[in-house]
Amino acid sequence: MVYGEQSSTSSALGAEVERLRNVVRSQFEIYDIRVSYDAVVFFVSCNPATLESKFDAVRTALVPADYIPFVQKRGGEYTITVAKRKPVNKRGILWNISLLAATLVATTITGAILWAGYFNLANWLTLGNILNGIVFFVAPVMLILGTHEMGHYVVAKRFNVSASLPFFLPSLPPLGTLGAFISIRDPFPNRKSLLEIGIAGPIAGFLVTIPVAFLGLILTQMNPVAAAPLSPGESVFSVPYLYDIIISMFTFGTNVNFFPTAFAAWVGFFATALNLLPAGQLDGGHVARALLGEQSKYVGWGTVAAMLILSFEFESWIIIAFLVLILGVRHPPPLNDISRLKVSRKMLGAVALAMFLVSFTPFPITTVPSNTSFNLTSGTGTVMMNSSGVQYFTVTVTNTGNVQESVNITQLRSSYFVATFSPSGSSNQFLGYVLLTVDPGGSAGATVKLAVVQTTAAGSYLVHIHGESSGFSRTLPVNVQYG
């Protein structure tokens, strides 16, 4: 009984090996076969000029039968190793639909907030704000992200590589989404497919982002709304190089709000740059692996190191670096890592680099810092004095920073004159200093009482009025003509 089972198993294994041999033999001349417990290795004669097309024919025949082949060059010999394909966990489209619905809700809320913020409306939760947010933010941003992922999907299908439908990722405002991704369920066949599938998404999304940017800026110019002064702690979105060039073509100035559609384009540029980072399983990682082969791992580690350095200013880089590390900095090779790319394909690498450079900004979102700054001025050019009297004049503090300031006004030491101070409009008491509280953009004045300290020779003197707040200081020289 045991013998019979062994014979049956051996017979089935032999038949399976023969079936695999016939598939490989249809494209290559086989001169040796070695069978192990988990793979069959075929030693083949190979013409490098036809390797790519012939191997892809073998792969196309074996993948539907749940086998994965990969070709290697060992010394002067070519081998094709065929192994059983690991089961692919296909979840169906329920996850895709659920995440899409969650992303639509998140971007709709974000769009309503952006619309209300653009027109400085107090309440964002109205039907009008929601509908306008959907039209002018949700639609363009989902078009950009959807086109990006469908670029991957369509090209993957062209190479007979199994891929899932897009998984959209929701996020809290002010973005509403963290982008989207598709799951590549098969190993990449060769460097050409790795390059083209990797770059297809960024190119597709980039080509949609540019007209969305123009549309958003046209709408901004048609409906210019002055931006409110930024307070410390508020977020500022840095504009990448290409977007800055596009903005320079318009005449609405710098101190205006961005129309929600224009912000959707910002999200598109950010997604393009993020995906083109040359590390791990990101689109840029695919491109780097296709162009540089095994050496791409050094570029990947350099990219992670750069993100860690940049995270000192933009904390989110450390999260992205952590995700890259989890997924793996080292990109797995394609099934055929021998066939090299043609020059025309390598030019796509230059396209990817150019798109990355014009879309990337090292600090996409910055926080407005506290800025202590003020000017100290006087409407009096020259003070005329004599030995028998005192003179009065005013100094004005103008807050040019973005936080409320309490400015201490005093006189720098003088051997000839003494100045005492009182808030303007209140001259009951003059002290050696006065403290003026000034809001951002506001002004406050102090009355200065100037007196002679001792008998002083006639002449021209300078009296220095000093203002200081939070370590920031200004000194105002006042000309005094004595005698």
C-alpha positions in Angstrom: 0.0 0.0 0.0 2.8 2.4 0.9 4.7 1.4 -2.2 1.7 2.1 -4.3 1.2 5.6 -2.9 4.9 6.4 -3.4 4.7 5.2 -7.0 1.6 7.3 -7.6 3.2 10.4 -6.2 6.4 9.9 -8.2 4.4 9.4 -11.3 2.4 12.6 -10.7 5.6 14.5 -10.0 7.2 13.2 -13.1 4.2 14.2 -15.2 4.2 17.7 -13.7 8.0 18.1 -14.4 7.4 16.9 -17.9 4.6 19.5 -18.4 6.9 22.3 -17.1 9.7 21.0 -19.4 7.4 21.2 -22.4 6.5 24.8 -21.6 10.2 25.8 -21.2 11.2 23.8 -24.3 8.7 25.6 -26.4 11.0 28.7 -26.2 14.5 27.5 -25.1 16.8 24.5 -25.8 17.2 22.6 -22.5 20.4 20.6 -21.9 19.9 19.7 -18.2 17.2 19.5 -15.5 17.5 19.5 -11.7 14.6 18.8 -9.5 14.4 19.8 -5.8 11.7 19.6 -3.3 10.3 23.1 -4.1 11.5 24.0 -7.6 12.6 22.7 -11.0 15.8 24.2 -12.5 16.2 24.1 -16.3 19.6 24.7 -17.8 19.0 26.4 -21.2 20.8 27.7 -24.2 19.9 31.3 -24.6 20.4 34.2 -27.1 20.4 37.4 -25.0 18.8 39.3 -27.9 15.6 37.2 -27.7 15.7 36.3 -24.0 13.2 38.9 -22.9 10.4 37.9 -25.4 11.0 34.2 -25.0 11.1 34.2 -21.2 7.9 36.3 -21.1 6.2 33.7 -23.3 7.2 31.1 -20.7 6.0 33.3 -17.8 2.6 34.0 -19.5 2.1 30.2 -20.0 3.0 29.2 -16.4 1.5 32.0 -14.3 -2.2 30.9 -15.0 -1.1 27.4 -13.8 0.1 28.9 -10.5 3.8 28.6 -11.3 6.4 31.4 -11.2 9.6 31.2 -13.4 12.6 33.3 -13.0 15.8 33.4 -15.1 19.3 33.7 -13.8 22.8 33.8 -15.3 25.3 31.7 -13.3 28.7 32.1 -14.7 28.2 31.4 -18.4 25.1 29.3 -17.9 21.4 30.4 -18.1 18.9 28.8 -15.8 15.2 29.0 -15.6 13.8 28.1 -12.2 10.1 27.3 -11.9 8.5 27.3 -8.4 5.0 26.9 -7.2 3.2 30.2 -7.0 2.2 31.3 -3.5 -1.6 31.7 -3.1 -2.7 35.3 -3.7 -5.1 36.7 -1.1 -7.8 38.4 -3.1 -10.2 40.2 -0.8 -12.7 41.1 -3.4 -13.8 44.7 -4.0 -15.5 45.2 -0.6 -12.4 46.8 0.9 -12.0 49.0 -2.2 -15.6 50.2 -2.0 -15.4 50.8 1.8 -12.2 52.8 1.6 -13.5 54.8 -1.4 -16.6 55.7 0.6 -14.6 56.7 3.6 -12.3 58.8 1.4 -15.3 60.5 -0.2 -16.7 61.4 3.2 -13.3 62.7 4.4 -12.7 64.8 1.2 -16.2 66.1 1.2 -15.8 67.4 4.8 -12.4 68.8 3.8 -13.9 70.4 0.7 -16.7 72.1 2.7 -14.1 73.5 5.2 -11.9 74.7 2.3 -14.8 76.4 0.6 -16.0 78.1 3.8 -12.4 79.1 4.6 -11.8 80.6 1.1 -14.8 82.9 1.5 -14.1 83.5 5.3 -17.5 81.9 6.2 -18.0 81.2 9.9 -20.0 78.0 9.5 -18.7 75.3 7.1 -21.5 72.8 7.7 -24.1 74.0 5.3 -25.5 72.3 2.2 -24.1 75.0 -0.1 -20.6 74.6 1.3 -20.8 70.8 1.0 -22.0 70.9 -2.6 -19.4 73.5 -3.6 -16.7 71.5 -1.8 -17.7 68.4 -3.8 -17.6 70.2 -7.1 -14.5 72.3 -6.6 -12.3 70.0 -4.4 -13.5 66.4 -4.2 -14.0 66.0 -7.9 -10.6 67.3 -9.0 -8.6 65.6 -6.2 -10.2 62.2 -6.8 -9.7 62.6 -10.5 -6.0 63.2 -10.0 -5.5 60.3 -7.6 -7.8 57.9 -9.5 -6.0 58.7 -12.8 -2.7 58.0 -11.1 -3.7 54.6 -9.8 -5.5 53.6 -13.1 -2.2 54.4 -14.9 -0.6 51.7 -12.9 -3.5 49.3 -13.3 -3.8 49.7 -17.1 -0.1 49.2 -17.7 0.1 46.2 -15.3 -2.7 44.6 -17.3 -0.8 45.3 -20.5 2.1 43.2 -19.1 -0.2 40.5 -17.9 0.6 41.3 -14.2 -2.3 40.8 -11.8 -3.2 44.0 -9.9 -6.0 45.1 -7.6 -8.3 48.0 -8.1 -7.3 51.2 -6.2 -7.4 51.4 -2.5 -8.1 55.0 -1.5 -6.9 56.2 1.9 -8.9 58.8 3.9 -7.4 61.4 6.1 -8.4 64.2 8.4 -8.5 67.8 7.1 -6.7 69.8 5.7 -5.9 67.0 3.1 -8.9 64.7 3.4 -6.9 61.9 1.8 -3.4 60.3 2.0 -3.6 59.2 -1.6 -4.3 55.7 -3.0 -2.5 52.5 -4.0 -3.0 49.3 -6.0 -1.7 45.9 -4.9 0.6 44.2 -7.5 -0.2 40.5 -7.0 2.4 39.1 -9.4 6.2 39.6 -9.4 7.3 42.0 -12.1 8.3 40.1 -15.2 11.4 42.2 -16.2 13.0 45.6 -15.8 10.9 47.1 -18.6 7.6 46.2 -16.9 9.0 47.4 -13.6 9.9 50.8 -15.1 6.7 51.3 -17.1 4.3 50.1 -14.4 6.1 52.2 -11.8 6.2 55.4 -13.8 2.7 55.1 -15.4 0.9 56.3 -12.3 3.0 59.5 -11.7 2.9 60.5 -15.3 -0.9 60.0 -15.6 -1.6 61.9 -12.3 0.9 64.6 -13.2 -0.7 65.3 -16.6 -4.1 65.7 -14.9 -2.6 67.9 -12.0 -1.3 70.6 -14.4 -4.7 71.5 -16.0 -6.3 71.3 -12.6 -3.7 73.8 -11.3 -4.5 76.2 -14.1 -8.2 75.8 -13.6 -7.8 76.4 -9.8 -5.7 79.5 -10.4 -8.2 80.9 -13.0 -11.0 80.5 -10.4 -8.8 82.2 -7.8 -8.2 85.1 -10.1 -12.0 85.3 -10.9 -12.9 85.3 -7.2 -9.9 86.9 -5.4 -10.3 86.9 -1.6 -7.7 88.6 0.6 -6.1 86.1 3.0 -6.5 86.8 6.7 -3.2 87.5 8.6 -1.7 84.2 9.7 -1.4 83.6 13.4 1.4 81.7 15.1 0.9 77.9 14.9 -1.2 78.0 11.7 -0.2 75.7 8.8 1.3 77.1 5.6 1.5 74.9 2.5 4.8 75.3 0.6 4.4 75.5 -3.2 6.7 73.3 -5.4 8.8 74.7 -8.1 6.5 74.0 -11.1 3.4 75.2 -9.3 5.3 78.4 -8.4 6.0 79.0 -12.1 2.4 78.5 -13.0 1.3 80.9 -10.2 3.6 83.5 -11.6 1.5 83.6 -14.8 -1.4 85.1 -12.9 -1.9 88.6 -11.5 -3.9 88.1 -8.4 -0.9 88.8 -6.1 0.4 86.9 -3.1 -1.9 87.9 -0.3 -5.0 85.9 -1.5 -6.6 82.6 -0.5 -6.2 79.6 -2.8 -9.4 78.5 -4.4 -10.2 74.8 -3.3 -9.5 73.6 -6.8 -6.0 75.2 -6.7 -5.4 73.4 -3.4 -6.5 70.1 -5.1 -3.7 70.6 -7.5 -1.3 71.1 -4.6 -2.4 67.7 -3.3 -1.7 66.3 -6.8 1.8 67.7 -6.9 2.5 66.4 -3.4 1.2 62.9 -4.3 3.4 62.9 -7.4 6.6 63.8 -5.4 5.8 61.5 -2.6 5.3 58.5 -4.9 8.5 59.3 -6.9 10.8 59.0 -3.8 13.3 56.4 -5.0 12.9 54.0 -2.2 11.4 50.5 -1.5 8.0 49.8 -3.0 7.2 53.4 -3.9 6.8 54.2 -7.6 10.2 55.9 -7.5 11.6 52.7 -6.0 10.3 50.7 -8.9 11.9 53.1 -11.3 15.3 53.1 -9.4 15.4 49.3 -9.3 14.7 49.1 -13.0 17.4 51.5 -13.9 20.1 50.7 -11.3 19.5 47.1 -10.5 20.8 45.9 -7.2 22.6 49.2 -6.7 19.3 50.9 -6.2 19.4 49.8 -2.5 22.0 52.5 -1.8 19.7 55.1 -3.3 16.9 53.8 -1.2 18.9 54.0 2.0 20.1 57.5 1.1 16.5 58.5 0.6 15.5 57.2 4.0 18.4 59.0 5.6 17.4 62.2 3.9 13.8 61.9 5.1 15.1 61.4 8.7 17.1 64.6 8.4 14.2 66.5 7.0 12.0 65.3 9.7 13.6 67.7 12.1 11.7 70.5 10.3 8.7 68.5 8.9 7.9 65.7 11.3 5.7 63.7 8.9 8.9 62.6 7.0 9.8 60.3 9.8 6.4 58.5 9.4 7.0 58.1 5.7 10.5 56.8 6.3 9.1 54.3 8.9 6.6 53.0 6.3 9.3 52.6 3.7 11.4 50.6 6.3 8.5 48.4 7.1 7.8 47.6 3.5 11.5 47.1 2.8 14.1 49.5 1.4 15.6 46.8 -0.8 13.4 46.2 -3.8 13.0 42.6 -4.9 14.3 41.8 -8.4 12.0 41.1 -11.4 11.7 37.6 -12.7 14.1 38.5 -15.5 16.8 40.7 -14.1 19.2 40.0 -17.0 17.7 41.8 -19.9 18.8 45.4 -19.9 16.7 48.5 -20.7 17.0 50.2 -24.1 18.1 53.8 -24.2 14.6 55.0 -25.0 13.3 53.3 -21.8 16.1 54.8 -19.8 14.9 58.2 -20.9 11.7 57.5 -18.8 14.0 57.6 -15.8 15.0 61.2 -16.7 11.3 62.0 -17.0 10.7 60.6 -13.5 13.6 62.6 -12.1 12.3 65.8 -13.7 8.8 65.3 -12.4 10.1 64.6 -8.9 12.3 67.8 -8.9 9.5 70.1 -10.1 6.9 68.6 -7.7 9.0 68.1 -4.6 9.3 70.5 -1.7 11.4 69.4 1.4 8.9 71.0 3.8 5.4 70.7 2.3 3.6 72.0 5.4 5.2 74.5 7.8 3.9 76.2 10.9 3.9 79.9 11.3 6.4 80.8 13.9 6.0 83.6 16.5 7.6 86.7 15.1 8.6 89.5 17.5 9.1 92.7 15.5 8.2 96.4 15.9 9.3 99.8 14.7 10.0 102.8 16.9 9.4 106.2 15.3 8.9 109.8 16.3 7.0 112.6 14.5 9.5 115.1 15.8 12.7 115.5 13.9 14.5 117.9 16.2 13.8 119.0 19.7 14.7 122.6 20.6 15.7 123.1 24.3 17.1 125.8 26.6 18.3 125.8 30.2 15.0 127.0 31.7 12.5 124.5 30.4 11.5 121.0 29.4 10.2 119.8 26.1 7.6 117.1 25.2 7.5 114.9 22.1 5.9 111.6 21.2 7.3 108.2 20.1 5.2 105.6 18.4 5.5 101.8 18.5 4.2 99.9 15.5 3.9 96.1 15.9 5.2 94.5 12.6 5.2 91.0 14.1 2.4 88.5 14.4 2.0 88.3 18.2 0.9 90.8 20.7 3.9 92.7 22.2 4.4 94.5 25.5 7.2 97.0 24.6 9.2 98.6 27.4 10.2 102.2 26.4 13.2 103.7 28.2 16.1 106.1 27.6 19.6 104.9 27.1 22.0 106.6 29.6 22.8 110.2 28.9 25.0 112.7 30.9 23.1 115.7 29.6 19.4 115.0 29.4 16.9 112.8 31.2 13.7 111.5 29.6 10.7 110.3 31.4 7.6 108.6 29.9 3.9 108.4 30.0 1.3 106.7 27.8 0.0 109.2 25.2 -3.2 110.9 26.4 -2.2 110.4 30.0 0.3 112.9 31.2 -0.4 112.8 34.9 2.7 110.9 35.8 6.0 110.5 34.1 8.3 107.6 35.0 11.6 106.3 33.9 9.9 103.8 31.6 6.5 103.1 30.1 5.1 99.7 29.0 3.0 99.7 25.8 0.8 96.7 24.8 0.4 96.6 21.0 -1.6 94.1 18.9 -0.2 92.7 15.6 -0.4 95.5 12.9 -1.4 98.0 15.6 0.3 101.1 17.0 0.6 102.8 20.4 2.3 106.0 21.5 4.1 107.4 24.5 4.7 111.0 25.5 8.4 111.8 26.3 9.3 114.5 28.8 12.8 115.7 28.2 14.7 117.8 30.8 18.3 119.0 31.2 20.4 117.2 33.8 23.1 119.9 34.4 24.5 123.0 32.9 25.3 122.0 29.3 27.1 123.8 26.6 25.1 124.9 23.6 25.2 122.5 20.8 23.6 119.5 19.1 23.1 116.3 21.0 21.5 112.9 20.5 19.1 111.3 23.0 18.5 107.6 22.5 15.0 106.2 23.2 15.1 102.4 23.5 12.3 99.9 23.1 12.5 96.2 24.0 10.2 93.2 24.0 10.9 89.4 24.1 14.5 89.9 23.3 13.8 92.2 20.3 14.9 95.8 20.5 14.9 99.1 18.6 16.7 102.3 19.4 15.5 105.7 18.2 18.0 108.6 18.1 16.4 112.0 18.7 18.3 115.1 17.7 18.3 117.8 20.5 19.4 121.4 19.8 20.3 122.9 23.1 20.9 126.6 23.8 
